[in-house]
Amino acid sequence: MKSINKPFNPYLKEFDLIYKYFHAPAAALLSNSYKDKKISTTELGIGDDCALLDIPPNNQLAISTDTLVEGRHFFNKTDPADIAYKAFMVSVSDLAAMGANPKWLSLALTLPCLDEDWLSRFSSQLFLLLNAYDMTLVGGDTTKGPLTITMVVKGTIEKHRALRRSSAKVNDDIYVSGELGSSALGLQFISKYLNQAEFSKNELRETFLKAYKPKFHLDSDIYSKNQLGEKLNKVKINKSIGNNSYLLFNKLSDMGFIGRYHFPEARVHLGRKLNTIAHSAIDISDGLASDLSHLCYASQLSANIELEKLPLNASFNSVFKTLYPIKTQTDAYLLALTGGDDYELIFTAPKKSRNNIALLAETLKLPITCIGEMSEQSERPTISYTFNKSKLKFDALGFDHFA
């Protein structure tokens, strides 16, 4: 994939491109919603100084902002469709954590130059996701500078139904959706064994993309299943680790780790169901240890986590040992707890909800795992960790944007 960092083209006009790649598609999407006789909550969308939005009766507006910066949140030369995908899912995940129904998105793009090919890929992926989640682009801004994407997502939630961090109760079970640590392990592999130019090669990127099969991705139908099998046989990444040589990530299950990093999924459907079952929730962006601590402080409670119950991918430990032969199982748990970029939901619920949660997991076809319990704080909110009922002492810290 070519980089957006190429010489500025004075013949591309900013407002022409905004209209072509954002204004016109947004208007078409809104028009289609009228034709489909959906109840529109957008009185005035993109194209004016402000959007005008109608909030349904007895609902509140949920708003969240996320910024992704090239070199900090995604690699240089990342495919623009992949950037749009991750930025969207990361942003909508906050609405999922509150149990909100996603409705609108505002986009601020800082671009080093006007690259029409880049804008076409980014815009096509963004509108594919907006359509899939029944959302509307209602405004934004563009300027020149280092590649940065800021999204403001807005949703609606019935009054008194929002899942807050501050509402956990003593003796609540602590649950987490999906898997932990897979995204962090994927990032470790990319950082340690692939330079970005190597990963950006179409053959390699498309193979990883197809291996993970992200929903609503622009390139999800690149290959048929048989073609994918042929491609996998050709893609081999041999790297030297110490005195040994390993063939890494040559299986679908292993390459899924890289997919988890590039293509997270916002758990919107889970969040919408939880607001009648759970007491509190938060999404995992900076790592379970860090984000659960936010919930603990907001609720002024402590948490007890049983490490053997953490939902790890079946290949997690073996791949971790391949990457880090001399590291221990405790190190593997630390990565799962602190690596971040999971975008799963942590939530707490009363024990009487166990049957309902099990049924919900079955209905959504999504693993939901009980990993611990909330407890009274002593001097201050803390998280304690046990393994097979034995207490472990280690500092599990999450991602720090300024570290």
N, C-alpha and C positions, 0 to 999 in steps of 0.2 A: 504494500500500500504506500503510495507516495505521500510525502509529508505536506502538511498545509503551509509549512514555513518555506515558501518560495517567493520570488520577487513580486512586489505589488503590481497589480494590473489596473492601470488607471481607466481602462475602458469598461470595466464592470462598475455599474452604478449601484450604490448601496440600496436605495429605495426600490429600484427595479428588482433587485434580488430578494429583498424582504417581501415584496409583493408576490413574486413568483414562487418562492419556496416556503413562505409562512402565511401571508395574508390570504392568498387565493385558496390554498388547501384548507385553511381554517374555515373560511366562508363556505366552501363546498361541504365540509364535514357538518357544519351547523345546519346548512340547508337540507342535507340528507336526513338529519334528525327530525326536521319538520315533516319531511315527506313520509318518514316512517311513523309519523303521528306519536312520537315520543313527547313526553311532557318536557318542554324546554325551560331551563332555569336561567338561560342566558338571553337577556333582553337586547344587549349590545355587546358584540364581541370585539375581536381585533380590528384596528383601523381608526379608532378615535383616541382622544387623550386618555380616556378611562373606559373600562368595561363596566357595564351595568348588569348586575347579577340579582336574581330573585332567590331568596332563601325560603324554602318551604315552611309552612306554619309549624310551630312547635319544634323547630330545628335550630341548631347553632352552626356557625361557620367555623370549621377547623382549618388552620393555615400553618404551613411549614415551609421553610427555606433551606435549600442545600446548594453548596457550591463545590464543583469539582475542578481541579487545576491540573493541567498537563504536567507530568513529572512528579506530581504529588499523589494524585488519586488515579491516574491512568498513565500508561507509558507513552513516550513520544512515538509518533507515527502509528498510534492505534487507529484502526479503521473507524471512520466517523459514525458508521452505523452502530458499532460496538459502544462508542462513547455515548451516543443518544440512548441506547438501550440501558446502559448502567446508570446514567444520570437520571433517567425516568424512574427506574425501579427503586433506586436509592431514595428518591424524593417521595414517591408514593408509599414507601414502606412506613414512613412516619404517620401517614393517615391510617394505614392498616393497624398500627400499634394503638391508635386511639379508638378503633372501631368505626372510623368514619367511612363514608361513601365518597370516593374521589369524583370530583366534578370539573374542576378548572385547573389550568396551568398557565403560568406566565414564565417567559423565557428571556434571560439576559445572556447574550453571547458576546464574549470578547475574543476577537479574531486577529491573528497577526497579519492577515491579508484576506481579500475577497477571492475565494477559490470556489468556482461554481460547481466543480465536481464534488468537492467536500460538502458543500451546502446541500447538494442534491441527495447524497447518501445520508447525511444527518437528518434532513427533513423527512425523507421517505420513511426512515425507521421511526422517527418520532410520531408521525401521523398514523403509522400502522398501530403503534401502541395506544395512542389517543383513541382511535376507533375501537380497539379491542376492549379498552376500559371505559368506554362511553364518556370520554372527557373532551373538553373543548379548550383550545388555545385561545386565550382572551387578551393577550398583550405581551409586551416585551421591550427589549432594547438591544441595540448593537453598538459596539465601539471597537477601536483598534487597540491591540495590546497582546500580551501573552495569552495563549489559548485557555479560556476559562468559561465554564458553563454554570450558570446559576438558574435554578428552577424554583419557583414559588408555586406550590400545589395547594389547592383549596378543596375542601370537601364539606359535606353536611353530616350532622349527627343529631339524632333525636335528643332533646333536652334531658339532662340527668342520666344519659346513657354512655357518655364518654368514658373510656378506660384510662384512668389517670395513674401516674406513678405513685401517687400519694395515698392510694386506697387499699393497699395490702393489709391483711389482718393477721394477727398471731395465729399460728398453726395452719395457715394456708399452705397447701401444696404448691411447689414451684415447678412449672412446666416449661419446656422449650420445644418449639416445632422443628421439624427437619433434622439436619445434621449440623454438628459443630466442627469448626476447624478445617473443613474441606477447602474453603476459599483461601485461608491462610497458608495451607500446605501447597496449593496451586501457585500462590504468589512466591513462596519460598523456592519452588522449583524453577519458575521463570527467572527469578532474581539470581539464582545460583548457577544455573546451567544454560540459560538461553540469553543471548543478547537480543535487543528488541528488533533489530533488522532481521534476525533469523526467525523470530516468532511472527513477524509481520508478513513473511512470505505467504502468498495466497494458499499454497498447498497445505502448509502446516496449520495456519489459522483456520481454514475451512474444515480440516480434519478434526481439530479440537472442537469447533463449533458444532459440527454434526454429531460428534461423540456425546456432547452434553444435551443436545436437542432443546435449546431454549424456546419457550413458547413465544409466538408472535415475533420471531426474528426475520428480518428481511431476507436473509440467506438460508433459511431453514430447509429449503428444498433443493440445495445445490446438488446433492447426490442421492441416488436411490440406495437402498440398503446394500445391494451387491456391489455397486460402485464404491460405496464406503469401505466395504471389506477389502477391495483391491487397493484402495488408497492407503488403508491402515498397514497393509503388508509392505508398502513402499516407504512409509514414513518411519524412519528409525533414528533415534537420537542416542548416540553412544557418547558417553562422557566418562572421564577418568575420575574416580573417587579413591584417593589414596593410591594403593598399588593395584586396585581392582578395577575392572571395566564392567559397567552395567548397561543393560538395555532398559531405559527408563520410559515409563508412560507409553508403552506400546499396546496397551489394552484399553478397551473402552472404560472399564471401571476406574483405571488409574487416570486417564486423561480427563475424566469428569472433574477432577480437582481443579484443573485450569479453567474448565467451564464454569465452575462455581464462582471463581474469582471474576471472570469477565461478564457473566450473565446471571446475576442474582434474580430472585423472583420475590416481589412484594406479596406478602401473605394477606391480601385484601379480604378474600372470602373467609379466612379464619378469623380475622379481626371483627368482621361484621357479625359472626356467630358468637364470638366471645363476650360481646357487651351485654348478654343476658346470662352469662355463666360465670365469668371471671370477676375478680375484685380489682385487679390492677394489671398493667402491661407496659412493656417497652420493647422497641426493636433493638436488635444487636447490630450495631455499626462499628463500635470500637472494641468489641470483645465482650463475652458474657461477664467476665469479672468486673470490667469497668461499668457496663450498663446496668448490671444487677445492683452494683453499689449505688448508682443514681436512684434506683427504685427504693433501695433500703433507706437512704438518707431522706428521700421525699416522704416515706411512710414512717420514718423514725423507728425502724425495726431492724433486726439482724436476720441473716440467712445461713442455713446449714446445707452444704452441697455434698452429695455422695458421688465421688469421682467415677466410681465403677458404673454409674448409671448414665454418664454422659453419652449422648447419641453420636457415636463416631462412625464414619463410613467403614465397611468391613475391611477395606484395604488400607485404612488410615495408618495403623501401626506399622505394617510391613513397608509401606512407602516411606514413612518417617524414618524407619531404621535404615532404609537404603540411602536416603539423603544424608542422615546423620548417624553413622554406625556406632559412634562412641557415646551417644547421648542416651539417657535413661527414659523409662516410661513416664516418670515425673515430668521430664522435659516435653514429652509428647502431650501430656495433659495441659501443661502451661501454654503450649502453642494453641491448643483447642480453646482454652479459656481466654486468651489475650490477643490472638491473631487478628480478630475483627473481620469485617466485610462479610459476615454471615447473612445479615438481613433476615434472620429468623425472628420469631417473637418469643420473648420470655413473658410468662404471665403467672399470676397467682390466683388460686381458686380454693373455695372451701372443700373439705373432704367429701361432703355430700354430693359434689358435682362430678365425682370420679366416673360414674357410669355414663353421664352425659358427655364427658370429654372423650371417653373411649369410643362412644358412638359417633361423635363428631370427627374423630380421626379416621374412622372407617368410612364415613360418608365422604369426606374430602380426599380420601386416599393419601393422607399425609401423616407421617409419624409424629406423634405428640408424646413426649416422654416426661414423666415425673422424675425430677433430679434432686429434690430436697424439700425443705420446709422453712417457713418464716418463723421467727422466734422473737421473744422480747429482747430488746437491746440491753446491754449492761451499762457501760459508760457512754458508748457511742455506737452507732450502727456498724456492724462488722460482718464479714463473710467468713465462715469457718469451713474447712474442707476435710473430709474423711475418705479413707479408702478401706473398704471392708471393715468399717466401724473404728478404724484406727485414725486418730487425728494426724494431719499433716501440717507442717508449718512452712509456708512459702508465700512470698509476695507476688500475687498475680495482678499485674497492672495492664491496662488496655492501651490502645493506640493513642499517642499524644501528637496532635497536629503541629506542635511547636518543638518537639524533641529533636 
